[in-house]
């Protein structure tokens, strides 16, 4: 298999982990592989990214943000 034929695996700088139970529920945010905070809404993710000098233009771009256990609309435990 050549590199051209291999699947592309992105390694985005921002990873938003699955929803954690709480009052209100939250999601852990990692940047560059380190836990940097908790988000209770998508705006928290954007603010955290900006604090680390990352401008997010497309929250659905898997090369920018990886959403684990749901997408940007998932903020309640399943």
Secondary structure as a PSIPRED ss2 file (coil, helix, strand):
# PSIPRED VFORMAT (PSIPRED V4.0)

   1 X C   1.000  0.000  0.000
   2 X C   1.000  0.000  0.000
   3 X C   1.000  0.000  0.000
   4 X C   1.000  0.000  0.000
   5 X C   1.000  0.000  0.000
   6 X C   1.000  0.000  0.000
   7 X C   1.000  0.000  0.000
   8 X C   1.000  0.000  0.000
   9 X C   1.000  0.000  0.000
  10 X C   1.000  0.000  0.000
  11 X C   1.000  0.000  0.000
  12 X C   1.000  0.000  0.000
  13 X C   1.000  0.000  0.000
  14 X E   0.000  0.000  1.000
  15 X E   0.000  0.000  1.000
  16 X E   0.000  0.000  1.000
  17 X E   0.000  0.000  1.000
  18 X E   0.000  0.000  1.000
  19 X E   0.000  0.000  1.000
  20 X E   0.000  0.000  1.000
  21 X C   1.000  0.000  0.000
  22 X C   1.000  0.000  0.000
  23 X C   1.000  0.000  0.000
  24 X C   1.000  0.000  0.000
  25 X C   1.000  0.000  0.000
  26 X E   0.000  0.000  1.000
  27 X E   0.000  0.000  1.000
  28 X E   0.000  0.000  1.000
  29 X E   0.000  0.000  1.000
  30 X E   0.000  0.000  1.000
  31 X E   0.000  0.000  1.000
  32 X C   1.000  0.000  0.000
  33 X C   1.000  0.000  0.000
  34 X E   0.000  0.000  1.000
  35 X E   0.000  0.000  1.000
  36 X E   0.000  0.000  1.000
  37 X E   0.000  0.000  1.000
  38 X E   0.000  0.000  1.000
  39 X E   0.000  0.000  1.000
  40 X C   1.000  0.000  0.000
  41 X C   1.000  0.000  0.000
  42 X H   0.000  1.000  0.000
  43 X H   0.000  1.000  0.000
  44 X H   0.000  1.000  0.000
  45 X H   0.000  1.000  0.000
  46 X H   0.000  1.000  0.000
  47 X H   0.000  1.000  0.000
  48 X H   0.000  1.000  0.000
  49 X H   0.000  1.000  0.000
  50 X H   0.000  1.000  0.000
  51 X H   0.000  1.000  0.000
  52 X C   1.000  0.000  0.000
  53 X C   1.000  0.000  0.000
  54 X C   1.000  0.000  0.000
  55 X C   1.000  0.000  0.000
  56 X C   1.000  0.000  0.000
  57 X C   1.000  0.000  0.000
  58 X C   1.000  0.000  0.000
  59 X C   1.000  0.000  0.000
  60 X C   1.000  0.000  0.000
  61 X C   1.000  0.000  0.000
  62 X C   1.000  0.000  0.000
  63 X C   1.000  0.000  0.000
  64 X C   1.000  0.000  0.000
  65 X E   0.000  0.000  1.000
  66 X E   0.000  0.000  1.000
  67 X E   0.000  0.000  1.000
  68 X C   1.000  0.000  0.000
  69 X C   1.000  0.000  0.000
  70 X C   1.000  0.000  0.000
  71 X C   1.000  0.000  0.000
  72 X C   1.000  0.000  0.000
  73 X C   1.000  0.000  0.000
  74 X C   1.000  0.000  0.000
  75 X C   1.000  0.000  0.000
  76 X C   1.000  0.000  0.000
  77 X C   1.000  0.000  0.000
  78 X C   1.000  0.000  0.000
